[in-house]
Amino acid sequence: MADGVVLVAVIDDDDAVRDSLSALLEAEGYDVNTYPSGPAFLDALPDALPACALVDVRMPEMDGLELQRRLAAAAPTLPVIIVTGHGDIAMAVKAIKAGAVDFVEKPFPDRTILDGIGQALASREEALSREARRRDIDRRLDRLTAREREVFERLARGSSNKVVARDLDISPRTVEVHRARVMDKLQARSLSHLVRMAVIAQVDMGDI
């Protein structure tokens, strides 16, 4: 059973599939919105942003792969499960490579769909947690001065104080002062913590 109110979207051009999935999911405690096409679903965003989307891979107007591509930009934390016929496995594999959390082959047991949604919701929570951490680190990075940012990037890359001093043409003692300020502003517990923060924030350190 779903915990709390969890909205699942079903996007499929087959009326019977939409009706059967809606009945199954509602019986399990999910709220369900159904859409006959990809464009219809996109038109409903972001007002009706679900926690998970079940997307048929082969639909007129816009196939599941194209819908998934657009959702990656419009709703990057939305987990997508691709529903595929036997002849569409290659397309489903492409969808997985493009970021879909799972694909389910028709005809599917109810348990398979429910387990897939459970896994998708778990992946969504992880994605939301990572995004919240990234935003928090970005806010901390914004507190750094331009020089502190230069020191931070070099430290995160693994450069020693002496190397940083040489690169920036400043004294090692000045690097130590900047390093202390960087650690304080970022609330980094250690150098390894600082490096992990750089990775989470996807800091582009380039070829320094």
Backbone bond lengths (Angstrom), bond angles and torsions (degrees), N, CA, C in turn:
res aa  C-N    CA-C-N  psi(-1)  N-CA   C-N-CA  omega(-1)  CA-C   N-CA-C  phi
1 M - - - 1.466 - - 1.530 110.33 -
2 A 1.342 115.95 147.04 1.456 120.13 177.40 1.521 109.67 -75.17
3 D 1.348 116.75 143.85 1.452 121.92 176.61 1.518 108.67 -95.91
4 G 1.346 117.50 121.88 1.444 120.46 -178.42 1.518 110.89 73.75
5 V 1.339 115.51 -166.47 1.456 121.11 -178.80 1.530 108.14 -92.89
6 V 1.320 116.26 111.65 1.460 121.96 179.81 1.519 107.94 -121.51
7 L 1.330 116.25 121.25 1.458 121.19 -177.67 1.524 110.45 -93.89
8 V 1.325 115.84 126.68 1.458 122.55 176.63 1.525 108.11 -116.96
9 A 1.329 116.16 135.39 1.461 120.88 177.46 1.520 109.46 -102.90
10 V 1.326 116.09 137.39 1.463 122.33 176.15 1.522 107.24 -116.99
11 I 1.320 116.29 118.12 1.466 121.04 -178.95 1.515 108.05 -116.50
12 D 1.327 116.25 107.89 1.462 121.53 -176.05 1.518 108.17 -157.80
13 D 1.328 117.50 138.06 1.462 119.92 -178.94 1.514 112.55 -81.50
14 D 1.338 117.58 -5.78 1.462 122.39 -179.70 1.527 109.40 -92.17
15 D 1.344 116.48 114.76 1.466 120.66 -178.49 1.520 111.94 -57.37
16 A 1.338 117.08 -41.77 1.460 120.97 -176.89 1.526 111.37 -64.58
17 V 1.332 116.51 -40.50 1.466 120.30 179.04 1.524 110.09 -65.17
18 R 1.319 116.60 -44.60 1.464 119.54 179.20 1.520 110.94 -60.31
19 D 1.324 116.20 -43.73 1.464 119.74 -178.03 1.524 111.50 -66.10
20 S 1.334 117.24 -42.63 1.473 119.84 -177.46 1.527 111.31 -68.86
21 L 1.339 116.55 -41.07 1.460 118.96 178.50 1.523 111.18 -67.63
22 S 1.311 116.53 -38.92 1.460 120.14 178.34 1.523 110.43 -61.42
23 A 1.335 116.97 -44.11 1.465 120.57 -180.00 1.527 110.89 -63.94
24 L 1.331 116.23 -42.98 1.466 120.71 -179.69 1.525 111.11 -62.00
25 L 1.313 116.07 -48.55 1.461 119.99 -174.92 1.527 112.12 -70.27
26 E 1.320 116.25 -38.94 1.463 118.69 177.91 1.523 111.22 -65.00
27 A 1.336 116.82 -34.45 1.465 120.58 176.66 1.524 111.32 -64.77
28 E 1.331 116.38 -25.30 1.463 121.58 179.12 1.527 112.45 -91.18
29 G 1.323 116.43 2.91 1.457 119.95 175.59 1.511 115.90 96.54
30 Y 1.335 117.81 5.61 1.457 120.72 178.26 1.526 110.72 -86.04
31 D 1.328 116.36 149.24 1.452 120.97 164.62 1.523 106.85 -83.98
32 V 1.320 117.68 142.75 1.462 120.74 -174.99 1.522 110.81 -133.21
33 N 1.328 115.59 131.56 1.456 122.08 168.40 1.518 107.41 -115.57
34 T 1.333 117.25 133.76 1.462 120.23 -179.60 1.527 110.24 -115.09
35 Y 1.342 114.86 149.53 1.461 121.50 -177.80 1.521 108.92 -139.94
36 P 1.333 117.70 138.26 1.471 120.79 -177.64 1.522 113.73 -83.13
37 S 1.335 117.29 -5.43 1.464 119.53 -177.26 1.517 110.52 -160.62
38 G 1.335 114.79 163.42 1.450 119.85 175.99 1.513 113.25 -62.36
39 P 1.346 118.08 -47.10 1.466 118.81 178.67 1.529 113.31 -58.53
40 A 1.334 117.26 -37.17 1.466 120.03 179.33 1.528 110.42 -63.20
41 F 1.335 115.80 -38.48 1.458 119.81 178.66 1.529 110.86 -68.79
42 L 1.320 116.84 -44.78 1.462 120.19 -179.80 1.524 111.45 -62.07
43 D 1.340 116.35 -35.37 1.458 120.23 178.75 1.530 111.71 -63.49
44 A 1.340 116.24 -27.15 1.461 120.25 -177.85 1.527 112.50 -82.64
45 L 1.330 117.12 -14.76 1.461 120.65 -179.77 1.527 109.53 -80.47
46 P 1.353 118.58 149.90 1.465 126.69 -2.29 1.520 113.87 -91.63
47 D 1.339 117.11 3.65 1.471 119.86 -174.59 1.526 112.38 -60.63
48 A 1.339 116.85 -32.96 1.467 119.97 -177.57 1.526 109.54 -117.30
49 L 1.340 116.75 50.83 1.461 121.00 -178.64 1.523 110.02 -72.16
50 P 1.331 117.45 116.90 1.467 120.64 -178.48 1.520 111.36 -84.34
51 A 1.329 115.34 173.20 1.460 120.91 174.73 1.516 111.26 -86.25
52 C 1.335 116.27 -16.97 1.460 121.95 -177.99 1.522 107.97 -160.51
53 A 1.335 116.49 149.32 1.464 120.73 178.93 1.519 110.12 -128.96
54 L 1.344 115.76 129.96 1.460 122.32 172.22 1.529 106.32 -99.34
55 V 1.318 116.34 118.85 1.467 121.13 -171.15 1.521 110.09 -122.93
56 D 1.325 115.77 122.03 1.464 120.21 174.47 1.527 108.41 -70.15
57 V 1.318 116.29 136.77 1.458 118.96 -174.80 1.522 112.69 -76.67
58 R 1.342 117.59 -29.73 1.454 119.66 -174.82 1.530 109.49 -116.68
59 M 1.337 115.39 103.78 1.460 121.38 -179.49 1.521 108.98 -138.80
60 P 1.332 117.63 152.67 1.466 120.21 173.67 1.520 110.02 -71.49
61 E 1.304 116.86 168.17 1.465 124.88 -178.51 1.524 112.00 70.87
62 M 1.341 115.93 -56.46 1.462 120.51 -177.46 1.526 108.09 -152.34
63 D 1.338 117.34 120.78 1.467 118.21 -179.55 1.523 110.49 -78.73
64 G 1.333 115.34 171.51 1.460 120.28 -175.39 1.511 113.68 -61.91
65 L 1.328 117.70 -33.36 1.457 120.80 -179.67 1.529 111.47 -67.02
66 E 1.333 115.78 -41.39 1.457 119.38 178.57 1.525 110.67 -67.83
67 L 1.326 116.32 -39.60 1.462 119.65 177.36 1.522 110.09 -62.47
68 Q 1.317 115.91 -44.26 1.465 119.60 178.85 1.525 110.85 -60.37
69 R 1.334 116.84 -41.41 1.462 120.30 179.61 1.525 110.87 -60.58
70 R 1.329 116.50 -42.41 1.467 119.69 -179.46 1.525 111.41 -70.28
71 L 1.329 116.08 -34.80 1.463 119.11 179.14 1.517 111.75 -68.33
72 A 1.338 116.87 -30.54 1.458 120.12 178.43 1.522 111.14 -59.04
73 A 1.339 116.03 -30.32 1.464 120.87 178.04 1.528 111.76 -89.86
74 A 1.339 116.24 -39.88 1.470 119.94 -174.45 1.523 112.62 -81.72
75 A 1.327 117.95 -32.48 1.473 121.87 -176.55 1.531 108.76 -147.28
76 P 1.346 117.64 72.57 1.463 121.27 -171.59 1.526 115.59 -63.21
77 T 1.333 118.04 -21.49 1.468 119.38 179.55 1.529 112.66 -93.27
78 L 1.341 117.28 1.98 1.464 120.56 -179.36 1.526 110.17 -80.97
79 P 1.335 118.52 117.07 1.465 119.86 177.79 1.528 111.08 -76.62
80 V 1.332 115.22 136.70 1.459 121.66 -177.38 1.524 109.71 -116.59
81 I 1.323 116.01 129.49 1.458 122.32 171.92 1.519 107.32 -108.67
82 I 1.310 116.87 124.01 1.451 122.03 -179.71 1.529 109.74 -88.72
83 V 1.325 115.62 130.19 1.466 121.90 175.58 1.524 107.45 -102.78
84 T 1.314 117.00 123.27 1.455 120.21 -170.07 1.521 112.71 -132.32
85 G 1.325 115.41 148.29 1.452 121.18 170.68 1.519 109.88 -82.98
86 H 1.317 117.54 168.32 1.472 121.66 -175.79 1.524 111.84 -57.54
87 G 1.325 116.94 -36.92 1.454 119.75 -177.33 1.508 114.31 -80.17
88 D 1.329 117.59 -0.29 1.462 121.06 -175.44 1.524 112.73 -110.22
89 I 1.331 117.52 17.91 1.457 120.12 -175.86 1.526 111.20 -60.48
90 A 1.338 117.16 -41.02 1.467 119.86 179.93 1.524 110.50 -59.40
91 M 1.341 116.40 -40.56 1.458 120.04 177.77 1.526 110.45 -65.46
92 A 1.331 116.31 -39.02 1.462 120.30 179.93 1.523 110.82 -63.97
93 V 1.324 116.79 -39.66 1.467 120.57 177.93 1.531 109.82 -62.60
94 K 1.325 116.56 -40.76 1.472 120.22 176.53 1.532 110.15 -60.54
95 A 1.329 115.33 -38.25 1.462 119.51 -179.77 1.525 110.78 -64.86
96 I 1.330 116.64 -41.06 1.464 120.66 178.40 1.529 109.39 -62.19
97 K 1.328 116.22 -45.07 1.462 119.80 179.31 1.523 111.66 -62.72
98 A 1.338 116.14 -28.08 1.465 120.69 -179.55 1.526 112.51 -87.13
99 G 1.343 116.86 -1.59 1.457 118.81 174.56 1.512 117.31 121.56
100 A 1.343 118.84 -3.34 1.465 119.56 175.95 1.531 109.30 -62.53
101 V 1.327 116.84 143.97 1.465 119.15 -176.32 1.521 111.91 -81.33
102 D 1.336 117.58 -19.76 1.466 119.85 -177.88 1.527 108.50 -170.02
103 F 1.336 115.78 164.13 1.462 119.08 167.31 1.517 108.50 -135.28
104 V 1.322 114.65 146.50 1.460 122.03 -176.76 1.516 108.21 -123.01
105 E 1.313 115.92 127.96 1.457 120.88 -176.92 1.526 111.26 -92.31
106 K 1.331 115.85 132.00 1.467 121.83 175.98 1.531 109.51 -75.36
107 P 1.331 117.23 145.35 1.471 128.22 -11.78 1.523 109.58 -75.66
108 F 1.297 117.01 145.87 1.457 120.67 -173.69 1.532 110.84 -120.35
109 P 1.336 117.14 143.84 1.458 120.29 172.64 1.524 109.98 -68.32
110 D 1.318 116.73 149.11 1.458 120.33 179.45 1.523 111.40 -55.24
111 R 1.333 115.92 -40.64 1.460 120.18 -176.41 1.521 111.93 -61.39
112 T 1.329 116.06 -34.34 1.464 120.22 -179.45 1.527 110.79 -63.71
113 I 1.321 116.23 -44.30 1.460 120.57 178.27 1.526 110.63 -64.33
114 L 1.312 116.73 -45.32 1.463 120.66 -177.26 1.520 111.46 -65.44
115 D 1.325 116.70 -41.36 1.469 119.82 177.37 1.523 110.62 -64.69
116 G 1.342 116.37 -39.79 1.456 120.11 178.68 1.517 111.93 -61.93
117 I 1.335 116.67 -41.11 1.462 120.39 178.95 1.527 110.07 -65.78
118 G 1.325 116.55 -40.74 1.464 119.79 177.39 1.520 111.85 -58.67
119 Q 1.328 116.26 -44.38 1.467 120.43 178.38 1.529 111.05 -66.44
120 A 1.337 116.55 -38.48 1.455 120.56 179.80 1.532 111.05 -64.04
121 L 1.321 116.68 -41.77 1.460 120.48 179.81 1.524 110.87 -65.97
122 A 1.335 116.43 -36.71 1.462 119.76 177.22 1.532 110.40 -65.08
123 S 1.329 116.65 -41.12 1.461 120.16 179.64 1.525 110.42 -66.54
124 R 1.331 116.10 -34.11 1.469 119.75 178.37 1.527 110.56 -65.30
125 E 1.323 117.06 -42.78 1.462 119.94 178.88 1.522 110.66 -61.14
126 E 1.325 116.60 -39.82 1.466 120.46 178.13 1.527 110.31 -64.95
127 A 1.338 116.63 -42.42 1.460 120.51 -179.81 1.528 111.12 -64.69
128 L 1.327 116.82 -41.69 1.458 120.26 179.21 1.524 110.88 -65.52
129 S 1.334 116.11 -37.58 1.459 120.47 178.60 1.527 110.54 -65.47
130 R 1.345 116.46 -43.43 1.467 120.12 178.74 1.525 110.87 -63.08
131 E 1.342 115.99 -40.83 1.463 119.89 -179.21 1.524 110.69 -65.86
132 A 1.328 117.25 -39.36 1.467 120.54 178.48 1.524 110.35 -64.72
133 R 1.329 116.56 -40.72 1.463 120.07 177.96 1.527 110.82 -64.87
134 R 1.336 116.43 -41.17 1.465 119.70 179.85 1.526 111.17 -62.97
135 R 1.333 116.82 -43.19 1.468 120.17 -179.99 1.525 110.78 -63.68
136 D 1.345 115.94 -39.26 1.466 120.43 179.21 1.530 110.43 -63.76
137 I 1.333 116.96 -43.73 1.469 120.42 178.76 1.519 110.53 -66.05
138 D 1.331 117.63 -39.56 1.471 120.81 177.63 1.526 110.98 -58.67
139 R 1.334 115.89 -40.07 1.472 119.22 178.73 1.531 110.42 -63.49
140 R 1.328 116.06 -39.54 1.465 119.48 178.84 1.524 110.83 -67.93
141 L 1.330 117.00 -39.93 1.465 120.44 179.54 1.521 111.78 -62.50
142 D 1.325 115.67 -31.96 1.464 119.70 -179.99 1.532 112.16 -64.99
143 R 1.344 116.74 -17.64 1.466 120.19 179.99 1.532 112.24 -80.23
144 L 1.320 116.76 -15.12 1.458 120.33 -177.43 1.529 111.41 -74.56
145 T 1.330 115.90 143.61 1.455 120.18 170.92 1.532 108.20 -74.68
146 A 1.322 116.30 170.33 1.464 119.94 179.89 1.530 111.11 -59.54
147 R 1.337 117.44 -41.93 1.459 120.66 179.97 1.522 111.11 -68.28
148 E 1.325 116.20 -41.11 1.470 119.48 178.08 1.522 110.76 -62.83
149 R 1.315 116.42 -35.97 1.466 119.62 177.96 1.531 109.99 -64.89
150 E 1.326 117.07 -40.49 1.462 120.12 178.12 1.527 110.77 -62.47
151 V 1.318 116.61 -42.21 1.467 120.65 178.53 1.524 110.11 -65.38
152 F 1.325 115.59 -44.47 1.473 120.26 179.01 1.517 111.94 -56.57
153 E 1.322 116.92 -48.66 1.464 120.65 -176.89 1.523 111.34 -61.62
154 R 1.332 116.82 -38.88 1.460 119.95 -179.55 1.519 111.76 -73.21
155 L 1.320 116.75 -38.22 1.457 119.51 176.25 1.524 110.76 -64.30
156 A 1.342 115.96 -42.20 1.465 120.23 -179.82 1.520 111.20 -64.57
157 R 1.326 115.96 -27.44 1.460 120.14 179.05 1.528 111.53 -78.55
158 G 1.334 116.13 -15.54 1.451 119.70 178.15 1.508 114.97 108.56
159 S 1.320 117.75 8.45 1.461 120.87 -179.48 1.527 110.96 -74.47
160 S 1.327 116.50 142.48 1.464 121.36 176.55 1.519 109.51 -77.18
161 N 1.346 115.63 167.88 1.463 119.74 178.06 1.526 111.28 -57.53
162 K 1.330 116.67 -40.52 1.460 120.29 -178.92 1.524 111.47 -64.63
163 V 1.331 115.69 -41.17 1.470 119.73 179.51 1.525 110.08 -66.73
164 V 1.335 116.36 -41.88 1.466 119.91 178.26 1.527 109.94 -61.32
165 A 1.335 115.95 -43.19 1.462 120.41 179.77 1.524 111.05 -60.30
166 R 1.325 116.37 -43.40 1.461 119.99 -179.94 1.529 111.11 -66.47
167 D 1.356 115.99 -44.08 1.466 119.95 -179.05 1.526 112.00 -60.81
168 L 1.339 115.94 -39.32 1.466 120.18 -174.33 1.529 112.76 -97.88
169 D 1.330 115.33 -0.51 1.465 120.83 179.07 1.524 111.64 58.09
170 I 1.320 114.66 47.21 1.462 121.41 175.47 1.524 107.45 -131.94
171 S 1.322 116.65 171.40 1.461 119.92 -177.51 1.528 110.83 -80.85
172 P 1.344 117.12 153.02 1.469 119.94 175.64 1.526 112.18 -56.48
173 R 1.340 116.38 -35.06 1.463 119.75 179.34 1.527 110.05 -63.91
174 T 1.329 117.13 -39.89 1.468 120.77 178.27 1.532 110.15 -65.57
175 V 1.319 116.56 -37.83 1.466 120.16 176.36 1.519 110.10 -60.90
176 E 1.348 116.89 -42.29 1.461 120.69 179.74 1.526 111.03 -60.82
177 V 1.328 115.98 -39.63 1.463 119.81 178.97 1.527 110.26 -65.07
178 H 1.330 116.38 -47.40 1.472 120.17 178.82 1.524 110.52 -62.90
179 R 1.321 116.01 -40.55 1.466 119.64 -179.52 1.524 111.10 -60.96
180 A 1.330 116.66 -43.03 1.461 120.56 178.94 1.530 110.88 -62.29
181 R 1.332 115.95 -40.39 1.462 119.72 179.35 1.528 111.20 -67.86
182 V 1.333 116.55 -39.19 1.467 120.70 177.85 1.527 110.09 -62.04
183 M 1.312 116.65 -47.57 1.470 120.62 -179.48 1.528 110.74 -60.57
184 D 1.341 115.73 -39.04 1.462 120.27 -178.98 1.528 111.01 -69.25
185 K 1.332 117.13 -47.79 1.467 120.57 -176.89 1.532 111.78 -66.77
186 L 1.330 116.00 -35.29 1.467 119.33 179.76 1.523 112.25 -85.80
187 Q 1.329 116.32 -8.54 1.471 121.87 -176.57 1.528 110.07 56.65
188 A 1.327 114.79 41.96 1.464 120.80 179.34 1.526 109.39 -85.76
189 R 1.307 117.16 129.87 1.462 122.00 -176.67 1.528 111.82 -78.79
190 S 1.318 116.37 -25.56 1.453 121.35 -176.49 1.525 108.58 -159.73
191 L 1.325 115.81 172.92 1.453 119.43 177.85 1.530 110.93 -64.28
192 S 1.332 117.00 -38.72 1.467 119.56 179.15 1.520 111.04 -64.62
193 H 1.349 116.52 -35.85 1.465 120.85 176.42 1.525 109.60 -64.20
194 L 1.327 116.44 -41.12 1.462 120.80 178.92 1.529 110.62 -62.20
195 V 1.324 116.63 -41.19 1.468 120.21 179.33 1.526 110.42 -64.33
196 R 1.337 117.28 -42.71 1.474 120.15 178.51 1.518 110.90 -61.84
197 M 1.331 116.53 -37.45 1.464 119.62 178.32 1.527 110.46 -63.96
198 A 1.325 116.89 -39.24 1.463 120.15 178.31 1.520 110.92 -63.59
199 V 1.324 116.44 -38.97 1.463 120.99 179.15 1.526 110.31 -66.01
200 I 1.332 116.84 -46.36 1.467 121.27 -179.25 1.530 110.55 -61.79
201 A 1.323 116.22 -40.71 1.469 120.74 -179.22 1.518 112.11 -78.32
202 Q 1.343 116.49 -3.84 1.461 121.68 179.59 1.524 111.17 55.05
203 V 1.311 114.64 45.69 1.456 121.21 179.61 1.531 108.61 -68.67
204 D 1.311 116.21 128.45 1.462 121.61 177.88 1.522 108.45 -91.56
205 M 1.326 115.63 102.09 1.457 120.12 -176.98 1.513 111.86 -88.16
206 G 1.317 117.55 -13.69 1.458 121.70 175.65 1.519 112.65 61.75
207 D 1.310 115.71 -162.00 1.460 122.31 177.52 1.518 108.54 -97.28
208 I 1.311 114.55 80.55 1.465 119.66 -175.98 1.532 109.24 -79.46
